[in-house]
Amino acid sequence: MARSDEQNRLARERARENILQAAIETFSERGVAGASIAEITQRAGVAQGLVNYHFGGKEQLVIAVIDRWFETVLGFARV
């Protein structure tokens, strides 16, 4: 049975959040230069191509991690 549009949307959001959380953990352990997309996606349990789909690449993923930090620590989002 095919998933509904809502189920697909939730799955995309979950994958994006899993990648972001895995990146935060991996960057904190290895630094940005020492972290690989392969390790991040393995930790997130997703295909490597989803980093490009959701973030456009490692540089944009780093920016998303920084944005998350601003949101969490400072209480506002970068615009």
Backbone as ProteinMPNN parsed JSONL, in Angstrom:
{"seq_chain_A": "MARSDEQNRLARERARENILQAAIETFSERGVAGASIAEITQRAGVAQGLVNYHFGGKEQLVIAVIDRWFETVLGFARV", "coords_chain_A": {"N_chain_A": [[0.844, -1.177, 0.0], [0.568, 2.181, -0.836], [2.122, 5.095, 0.572], [0.532, 7.906, 2.119], [0.356, 11.392, 1.136], [0.802, 12.931, 3.394], [2.101, 11.082, 5.09], [4.423, 10.715, 3.602], [5.497, 13.32, 3.739], [5.98, 13.522, 6.5], [7.896, 11.486, 6.757], [9.989, 12.565, 5.246], [10.572, 14.847, 6.801], [11.378, 13.595, 9.163], [13.657, 12.193, 8.29], [15.297, 14.361, 7.557], [15.622, 15.61, 10.063], [16.886, 13.522, 11.451], [19.315, 13.395, 10.056], [20.354, 15.933, 10.608], [20.63, 15.809, 13.414], [22.456, 13.681, 13.631], [24.611, 14.86, 12.34], [25.239, 16.97, 14.089], [26.121, 15.489, 16.327], [28.279, 14.056, 15.176], [29.957, 16.101, 14.175], [30.6, 17.303, 16.594], [32.115, 15.342, 17.788], [34.208, 14.763, 15.948], [34.881, 17.079, 14.651], [34.292, 19.427, 11.978], [35.887, 19.095, 9.663], [36.851, 16.51, 10.052], [34.623, 14.922, 9.913], [32.631, 12.797, 7.965], [30.305, 12.638, 5.237], [29.393, 10.087, 4.756], [29.693, 8.837, 7.267], [27.953, 10.39, 8.806], [25.455, 9.927, 7.555], [25.254, 7.188, 7.887], [25.05, 7.017, 10.655], [22.658, 8.386, 10.926], [20.961, 6.675, 9.672], [20.14, 6.776, 7.015], [20.11, 7.141, 3.387], [23.031, 8.255, 1.599], [22.581, 10.174, -0.379], [20.498, 11.695, 0.574], [21.488, 13.784, 2.08], [22.321, 15.683, 0.21], [19.819, 16.11, -0.968], [18.263, 17.236, 1.131], [19.923, 19.254, 2.189], [21.81, 20.15, 0.34], [24.508, 19.644, 0.407], [27.656, 19.223, 2.226], [28.642, 21.676, 3.223], [26.33, 23.293, 3.411], [24.969, 21.742, 5.225], [26.528, 22.105, 7.496], [25.969, 24.807, 7.926], [23.256, 24.573, 8.553], [23.464, 23.205, 10.972], [24.708, 25.161, 12.522], [22.681, 27.087, 12.437], [20.725, 25.679, 13.887], [21.972, 25.658, 16.36], [21.93, 28.41, 16.981], [19.142, 28.738, 17.151], [18.554, 27.075, 19.327], [20.265, 27.859, 21.488], [20.25, 30.677, 21.548], [17.661, 31.331, 21.07], [16.464, 32.215, 18.725], [15.896, 32.243, 15.171], [18.066, 32.288, 12.319], [17.649, 34.544, 9.672]], "CA_chain_A": [[0.0, 0.0, 0.0], [1.345, 3.417, -0.966], [1.984, 6.044, 1.675], [-0.188, 9.137, 1.799], [1.199, 12.58, 1.041], [1.16, 13.31, 4.765], [3.11, 10.129, 5.551], [5.665, 11.051, 2.892], [6.0, 14.559, 4.314], [6.525, 13.201, 7.822], [9.116, 10.696, 6.557], [11.03, 13.518, 4.823], [10.933, 15.654, 7.966], [12.097, 12.718, 10.09], [14.98, 11.947, 7.712], [16.051, 15.613, 7.673], [15.968, 15.791, 11.475], [17.881, 12.495, 11.801], [20.585, 13.823, 9.474], [20.818, 17.092, 11.362], [21.065, 15.35, 14.735], [23.679, 12.9, 13.432], [25.674, 15.808, 12.0], [25.61, 17.642, 15.335], [26.901, 14.539, 17.117], [29.519, 13.72, 14.481], [30.798, 17.298, 14.167], [31.103, 17.543, 17.942], [33.113, 14.317, 18.082], [35.318, 14.717, 14.998], [35.071, 18.36, 13.974], [33.688, 19.459, 10.645], [36.818, 18.528, 8.683], [37.017, 15.084, 10.289], [33.347, 14.22, 9.754], [32.287, 12.489, 6.574], [28.884, 12.457, 4.936], [29.109, 8.654, 4.918], [29.51, 8.552, 8.688], [26.742, 11.073, 9.264], [24.262, 9.242, 7.054], [25.181, 5.876, 8.54], [24.541, 7.269, 12.001], [21.264, 8.816, 10.792], [20.164, 5.58, 9.118], [19.553, 7.203, 5.738], [20.992, 7.073, 2.22], [23.912, 9.413, 1.485], [21.995, 11.177, -1.262], [19.533, 12.546, 1.265], [22.149, 15.013, 2.533], [22.184, 16.63, -0.896], [18.4, 16.407, -1.152], [17.764, 18.104, 2.192], [20.81, 20.352, 2.563], [22.609, 20.618, -0.774], [25.911, 19.275, 0.573], [28.213, 19.307, 3.571], [28.728, 23.072, 3.66], [24.998, 23.73, 3.808], [24.645, 20.994, 6.436], [27.204, 22.826, 8.574], [25.176, 26.024, 8.163], [22.026, 24.151, 9.236], [23.85, 22.894, 12.355], [24.913, 26.453, 13.18], [21.342, 27.652, 12.613], [20.091, 24.959, 15.0], [22.609, 26.141, 17.584], [21.353, 29.719, 17.264], [17.757, 28.543, 17.574], [18.522, 26.429, 20.632], [20.972, 28.594, 22.528], [19.902, 32.094, 21.591], [16.214, 31.463, 21.016], [15.935, 32.796, 17.5], [16.375, 31.636, 13.925], [18.711, 33.18, 11.353], [16.765, 34.789, 8.523]], "C_chain_A": [[0.889, 1.239, 0.0], [1.09, 4.331, 0.238], [1.224, 7.275, 1.191], [0.812, 10.285, 1.683], [1.681, 13.006, 2.426], [2.23, 12.367, 5.331], [4.454, 10.397, 4.884], [6.298, 12.317, 3.46], [6.642, 14.307, 5.673], [7.818, 12.4, 7.713], [10.265, 11.597, 6.116], [11.503, 14.36, 5.993], [11.762, 14.838, 8.958], [13.51, 12.451, 9.583], [15.85, 13.192, 7.847], [16.513, 15.825, 9.115], [17.011, 14.763, 11.926], [19.261, 12.87, 11.272], [21.166, 14.973, 10.293], [21.344, 16.675, 12.731], [22.357, 14.54, 14.631], [24.859, 13.804, 13.105], [26.152, 16.538, 13.252], [26.509, 16.737, 16.169], [28.265, 14.276, 16.484], [30.469, 14.912, 14.453], [31.386, 17.546, 15.552], [32.195, 16.546, 18.322], [34.37, 14.451, 17.225], [35.69, 16.068, 14.394], [34.486, 18.281, 12.581], [34.597, 18.774, 9.628], [36.948, 17.015, 8.832], [35.757, 14.256, 10.099], [33.07, 13.99, 8.277], [30.771, 12.354, 6.429], [28.501, 10.994, 5.123], [28.858, 8.31, 6.384], [28.226, 9.177, 9.221], [25.493, 10.323, 8.817], [24.129, 7.843, 7.639], [24.591, 6.027, 9.937], [23.057, 7.65, 11.962], [20.356, 7.707, 10.268], [19.476, 5.938, 7.813], [20.573, 7.042, 4.62], [21.805, 8.362, 2.109], [23.317, 10.527, 0.639], [21.013, 12.11, -0.575], [20.173, 13.799, 1.853], [22.037, 16.067, 1.444], [20.735, 17.041, -1.096], [17.924, 17.445, -0.137], [18.611, 19.353, 2.412], [21.655, 20.888, 1.413], [24.089, 20.29, -0.669], [26.387, 19.533, 1.991], [28.259, 20.751, 4.076], [27.376, 23.584, 4.148], [24.511, 22.989, 5.053], [25.295, 21.661, 7.646], [26.424, 24.092, 8.926], [23.885, 25.679, 8.912], [22.308, 23.809, 10.698], [24.045, 24.194, 13.137], [23.569, 27.135, 13.429], [20.622, 26.992, 13.785], [20.663, 25.435, 16.33], [22.037, 27.501, 17.972], [19.931, 29.585, 17.785], [17.69, 28.032, 19.01], [19.094, 27.323, 21.733], [20.466, 30.039, 22.665], [18.404, 32.362, 21.464], [15.67, 32.161, 19.795], [16.574, 32.121, 16.299], [17.024, 32.693, 13.047], [17.76, 33.352, 10.178], [17.546, 35.14, 7.307]], "O_chain_A": [[1.853, 1.319, 0.761], [0.01, 4.337, 0.828], [1.269, 7.632, 0.014], [1.969, 10.157, 2.084], [2.836, 13.396, 2.597], [3.167, 12.824, 5.986], [5.5, 10.315, 5.528], [7.514, 12.371, 3.642], [7.724, 14.821, 5.959], [8.743, 12.614, 8.498], [11.398, 11.414, 6.563], [12.705, 14.567, 6.162], [12.734, 15.34, 9.523], [14.462, 12.478, 10.364], [17.02, 13.088, 8.213], [17.667, 16.18, 9.354], [17.915, 15.093, 12.693], [20.263, 12.683, 11.961], [22.351, 14.966, 10.625], [22.399, 17.146, 13.157], [23.255, 14.7, 15.458], [25.98, 13.546, 13.541], [27.356, 16.704, 13.447], [27.548, 17.177, 16.662], [29.284, 14.272, 17.174], [31.667, 14.749, 14.684], [32.541, 17.954, 15.672], [33.098, 16.874, 19.092], [35.48, 14.27, 17.725], [36.703, 16.184, 13.703], [34.218, 17.195, 12.068], [34.134, 17.966, 8.824], [37.135, 16.312, 7.839], [35.812, 13.027, 10.12], [33.254, 14.883, 7.449], [30.063, 12.004, 7.374], [27.405, 10.694, 5.597], [27.921, 7.578, 6.703], [27.502, 8.556, 9.999], [24.578, 10.107, 9.612], [23.017, 7.365, 7.862], [23.729, 5.247, 10.342], [22.293, 7.283, 12.854], [19.134, 7.782, 10.399], [18.374, 5.469, 7.53], [21.758, 6.833, 4.877], [21.328, 9.434, 2.481], [23.534, 11.704, 0.923], [20.725, 13.194, -1.081], [19.476, 14.782, 2.102], [21.695, 17.217, 1.723], [20.457, 18.209, -1.368], [17.261, 18.417, -0.5], [18.081, 20.401, 2.782], [22.173, 22.0, 1.515], [24.856, 20.627, -1.571], [25.631, 19.998, 2.844], [27.945, 21.01, 5.238], [27.296, 24.237, 5.189], [23.738, 23.532, 5.842], [24.674, 21.768, 8.704], [26.246, 24.405, 10.103], [23.472, 26.416, 9.808], [21.484, 24.089, 11.569], [23.599, 24.31, 14.278], [23.341, 27.694, 14.502], [19.981, 27.674, 14.585], [19.932, 25.596, 17.307], [21.699, 27.731, 19.132], [19.558, 30.245, 18.754], [16.874, 28.494, 19.807], [18.473, 27.511, 22.779], [20.284, 30.541, 23.774], [17.936, 33.472, 21.717], [14.541, 32.651, 19.81], [17.641, 31.515, 16.395], [16.596, 33.847, 13.026], [17.132, 32.386, 9.744], [16.965, 35.379, 6.248]]}, "name": "protein", "num_of_chains": 1, "seq": "MARSDEQNRLARERARENILQAAIETFSERGVAGASIAEITQRAGVAQGLVNYHFGGKEQLVIAVIDRWFETVLGFARV"}
